[in-house]
């Protein structure tokens, strides 16, 4: 969605919200959470502070838009990988595969951005709901359900460990860990969805 902003000469100017969100992500990647300000985003996007405020209102509005966009993008990736199978295990498998397919740079950017976004209690509450939805339908009273839950948590753990550069993994190790994680799921012998 694009919004109109008035330039110094009074002509309407179009502001691309996605480009502003891209600029906000770049600010977070370069400076961390402390550097995410309306001023910094405006400068990175090449627009006025008022333009950012017109699009998102407040910093909290900007954070919410960033989180919403990240979740929507990741949800689309999961749906694509999941295909026609709508079972809870297929969803968890697709979720894990989406994490597996991310490269190190993308993972680092996502992890830093999520850490920044989750500083607000509203975003934290929304993220808790989103994460709970990822395991919807998985029955933890069954062995298969417990294994799926364990695989989900393990995939998040290795993703964040590598993304925050707390654990160095070669590409081969990364694939091997995910093979082990995917091997926990019913009907999967550690193969990726694409295999």
The 8 nearest C-alpha neighbors of each residue, nearest first, counted from 0:
[[1, 16, 2, 15, 17, 14, 54, 13],
 [0, 2, 15, 14, 16, 13, 3, 54],
 [3, 1, 14, 13, 4, 0, 54, 15],
 [2, 4, 13, 12, 11, 14, 5, 1],
 [5, 3, 12, 11, 13, 50, 6, 2],
 [6, 4, 11, 9, 10, 12, 7, 3],
 [5, 7, 9, 8, 10, 12, 11, 4],
 [6, 8, 9, 5, 10, 11, 4, 12],
 [9, 7, 6, 10, 5, 11, 12, 4],
 [10, 8, 6, 5, 7, 11, 12, 4],
 [11, 9, 5, 6, 8, 12, 7, 4],
 [12, 10, 5, 4, 3, 6, 9, 13],
 [13, 11, 4, 3, 5, 6, 10, 14],
 [12, 14, 3, 2, 4, 1, 15, 11],
 [13, 15, 2, 1, 3, 16, 12, 4],
 [14, 16, 1, 18, 17, 13, 19, 0],
 [17, 15, 19, 18, 1, 14, 20, 0],
 [18, 16, 20, 19, 15, 21, 0, 22],
 [17, 19, 21, 15, 20, 16, 22, 44],
 [18, 20, 22, 16, 17, 21, 44, 23],
 [19, 21, 23, 17, 22, 18, 16, 24],
 [22, 20, 18, 24, 19, 23, 17, 25],
 [21, 23, 19, 25, 20, 44, 24, 43],
 [22, 24, 20, 26, 40, 25, 21, 19],
 [25, 23, 27, 21, 26, 22, 28, 20],
 [24, 26, 22, 28, 23, 27, 29, 21],
 [25, 27, 23, 29, 24, 28, 30, 35],
 [26, 28, 31, 24, 30, 25, 29, 32],
 [29, 27, 25, 26, 31, 108, 30, 24],
 [30, 28, 26, 27, 25, 31, 34, 24],
 [31, 29, 34, 27, 26, 28, 32, 33],
 [32, 30, 27, 33, 34, 28, 29, 111],
 [31, 33, 115, 34, 35, 27, 30, 114],
 [34, 32, 31, 35, 30, 36, 27, 115],
 [33, 35, 30, 32, 31, 36, 27, 26],
 [36, 34, 32, 33, 27, 26, 39, 37],
 [35, 37, 39, 38, 34, 40, 58, 33],
 [36, 38, 40, 39, 41, 48, 58, 51],
 [39, 37, 41, 36, 40, 48, 42, 47],
 [40, 38, 36, 42, 41, 37, 43, 35],
 [41, 39, 43, 23, 37, 42, 38, 22],
 [42, 40, 46, 38, 44, 48, 47, 39],
 [41, 43, 45, 39, 40, 44, 38, 46],
 [42, 44, 40, 22, 41, 45, 39, 26],
 [45, 43, 41, 22, 42, 19, 46, 40],
 [46, 44, 42, 43, 41, 47, 40, 19],
 [47, 45, 41, 44, 50, 42, 48, 51],
 [46, 48, 50, 49, 41, 51, 45, 42],
 [47, 49, 41, 51, 50, 38, 37, 52],
 [50, 48, 52, 47, 51, 53, 46, 41],
 [51, 49, 53, 47, 48, 52, 46, 4],
 [50, 52, 54, 48, 53, 49, 41, 55],
 [51, 53, 56, 49, 55, 54, 50, 57],
 [52, 54, 50, 51, 56, 55, 49, 4],
 [55, 53, 51, 52, 56, 50, 16, 2],
 [56, 54, 60, 52, 61, 53, 57, 51],
 [57, 55, 52, 53, 60, 54, 58, 51],
 [58, 56, 60, 59, 55, 52, 61, 37],
 [57, 59, 61, 60, 62, 37, 36, 56],
 [60, 58, 62, 57, 61, 63, 119, 56],
 [61, 59, 57, 55, 63, 58, 62, 56],
 [60, 62, 58, 64, 55, 59, 63, 65],
 [63, 61, 59, 65, 60, 64, 116, 58],
 [62, 64, 60, 66, 65, 61, 67, 59],
 [63, 65, 67, 61, 62, 66, 68, 60],
 [66, 64, 62, 68, 63, 67, 69, 61],
 [65, 67, 69, 63, 68, 64, 70, 62],
 [68, 66, 64, 70, 69, 65, 63, 71],
 [67, 69, 71, 65, 66, 70, 64, 72],
 [68, 70, 66, 72, 67, 71, 65, 73],
 [71, 69, 73, 67, 72, 68, 74, 66],
 [72, 70, 74, 68, 73, 69, 67, 75],
 [73, 71, 75, 69, 74, 70, 68, 76],
 [72, 74, 76, 70, 75, 71, 69, 77],
 [73, 75, 71, 77, 76, 72, 70, 78],
 [76, 74, 78, 72, 77, 73, 79, 71],
 [75, 77, 73, 79, 74, 78, 80, 72],
 [76, 78, 74, 80, 93, 75, 94, 79],
 [79, 77, 81, 75, 80, 76, 74, 82],
 [80, 78, 76, 77, 82, 81, 75, 93],
 [81, 79, 77, 93, 78, 82, 76, 192],
 [82, 80, 78, 93, 79, 77, 90, 89],
 [81, 83, 79, 80, 84, 78, 85, 77],
 [82, 84, 85, 81, 78, 79, 86, 80],
 [85, 83, 86, 82, 81, 89, 90, 87],
 [86, 84, 83, 89, 87, 90, 81, 82],
 [85, 87, 89, 88, 84, 90, 136, 91],
 [88, 86, 90, 136, 89, 137, 91, 85],
 [89, 87, 91, 90, 86, 92, 147, 137],
 [90, 88, 92, 86, 87, 91, 81, 93],
 [89, 91, 87, 93, 88, 92, 81, 94],
 [90, 92, 94, 88, 93, 89, 95, 87],
 [91, 93, 89, 95, 90, 94, 88, 96],
 [94, 92, 96, 90, 81, 80, 77, 91],
 [95, 93, 91, 97, 77, 92, 96, 90],
 [94, 96, 92, 98, 93, 97, 154, 91],
 [95, 97, 99, 93, 98, 94, 92, 100],
 [98, 96, 94, 100, 99, 95, 93, 77],
 [99, 97, 95, 96, 101, 100, 94, 158],
 [98, 100, 96, 97, 101, 95, 177, 174],
 [101, 99, 97, 98, 96, 102, 95, 174],
 [102, 100, 98, 99, 106, 105, 97, 103],
 [101, 103, 105, 104, 106, 100, 99, 107],
 [102, 104, 106, 105, 107, 162, 101, 161],
 [103, 105, 107, 106, 102, 108, 162, 101],
 [106, 104, 108, 102, 107, 103, 109, 101],
 [107, 105, 103, 162, 109, 104, 108, 110],
 [108, 106, 162, 110, 104, 109, 105, 163],
 [107, 109, 105, 111, 106, 110, 28, 112],
 [110, 108, 112, 106, 107, 111, 113, 105],
 [109, 111, 113, 107, 112, 108, 106, 162],
 [112, 110, 114, 108, 113, 109, 107, 115],
 [111, 113, 115, 109, 110, 114, 108, 116],
 [114, 112, 116, 110, 115, 111, 117, 109],
 [113, 115, 111, 117, 112, 116, 110, 118],
 [116, 114, 32, 112, 113, 117, 118, 111],
 [117, 115, 113, 118, 114, 62, 112, 122],
 [116, 118, 123, 119, 114, 122, 115, 113],
 [117, 119, 116, 115, 120, 114, 123, 122],
 [118, 120, 117, 122, 121, 123, 116, 59],
 [119, 121, 123, 122, 124, 118, 117, 125],
 [122, 120, 124, 123, 119, 125, 117, 63],
 [121, 123, 125, 119, 124, 120, 117, 126],
 [122, 124, 117, 120, 126, 121, 125, 119],
 [125, 123, 127, 121, 126, 122, 120, 128],
 [126, 124, 122, 128, 127, 123, 129, 121],
 [127, 125, 129, 123, 128, 124, 122, 130],
 [126, 128, 124, 130, 129, 125, 131, 123],
 [127, 129, 131, 125, 126, 130, 132, 124],
 [130, 128, 126, 132, 127, 131, 125, 133],
 [131, 129, 127, 133, 132, 128, 126, 134],
 [130, 132, 128, 133, 129, 134, 127, 135],
 [133, 131, 135, 129, 130, 134, 128, 127],
 [132, 134, 130, 131, 135, 129, 91, 90],
 [135, 133, 132, 137, 131, 136, 91, 87],
 [136, 134, 132, 137, 133, 131, 87, 138],
 [135, 137, 87, 138, 134, 86, 88, 132],
 [136, 138, 144, 134, 135, 87, 139, 88],
 [137, 139, 144, 140, 141, 136, 145, 143],
 [140, 138, 144, 145, 141, 137, 148, 142],
 [139, 141, 138, 144, 142, 145, 143, 137],
 [142, 140, 144, 139, 143, 138, 145, 146],
 [141, 143, 145, 144, 146, 140, 139, 147],
 [144, 142, 146, 141, 145, 147, 185, 184],
 [145, 143, 139, 138, 147, 141, 137, 146],
 [144, 146, 139, 148, 142, 147, 143, 149],
 [147, 145, 149, 143, 144, 148, 183, 150],
 [146, 148, 150, 144, 149, 145, 184, 151],
 [147, 149, 145, 151, 146, 150, 144, 152],
 [150, 148, 146, 152, 147, 151, 153, 145],
 [151, 149, 147, 153, 180, 148, 152, 146],
 [152, 150, 148, 154, 149, 153, 147, 155],
 [153, 151, 155, 149, 154, 150, 156, 148],
 [154, 152, 156, 150, 155, 151, 149, 157],
 [153, 155, 151, 157, 156, 152, 158, 150],
 [156, 154, 158, 152, 153, 157, 159, 151],
 [155, 157, 153, 159, 154, 158, 160, 152],
 [156, 158, 160, 154, 159, 155, 161, 153],
 [159, 157, 155, 156, 161, 160, 162, 154],
 [160, 158, 162, 156, 161, 157, 163, 155],
 [161, 159, 157, 165, 166, 163, 162, 158],
 [160, 162, 164, 166, 159, 158, 163, 165],
 [163, 161, 107, 159, 106, 164, 160, 158],
 [162, 164, 165, 161, 160, 159, 107, 110],
 [165, 163, 161, 162, 166, 160, 167, 107],
 [164, 166, 160, 163, 161, 167, 162, 159],
 [167, 165, 161, 160, 164, 168, 163, 157],
 [168, 166, 161, 164, 165, 169, 160, 172],
 [169, 167, 172, 173, 166, 170, 161, 171],
 [168, 170, 172, 171, 173, 167, 174, 175],
 [171, 169, 173, 172, 174, 168, 175, 102],
 [170, 172, 174, 169, 173, 175, 168, 176],
 [173, 171, 175, 169, 174, 170, 168, 176],
 [172, 174, 170, 176, 171, 175, 168, 169],
 [175, 173, 177, 171, 172, 176, 178, 170],
 [174, 176, 172, 178, 177, 173, 171, 179],
 [177, 175, 179, 173, 178, 174, 172, 180],
 [176, 178, 180, 174, 179, 175, 181, 173],
 [179, 177, 189, 175, 181, 176, 180, 182],
 [180, 178, 182, 176, 177, 181, 189, 175],
 [179, 181, 177, 150, 182, 178, 183, 176],
 [180, 182, 189, 178, 183, 179, 184, 177],
 [183, 181, 189, 188, 179, 180, 184, 187],
 [184, 182, 181, 180, 146, 150, 185, 147],
 [185, 183, 182, 147, 181, 187, 146, 186],
 [186, 184, 187, 143, 183, 88, 182, 147],
 [187, 185, 184, 188, 182, 183, 88, 189],
 [188, 186, 182, 185, 189, 184, 190, 181],
 [187, 189, 182, 190, 186, 181, 183, 178],
 [190, 188, 182, 178, 181, 187, 179, 191],
 [191, 189, 188, 178, 194, 187, 192, 181],
 [190, 192, 193, 194, 96, 189, 178, 181],
 [193, 191, 194, 190, 96, 80, 93, 92],
 [192, 194, 191, 190, 80, 96, 93, 100],
 [193, 191, 192, 190, 189, 187, 188, 96]]
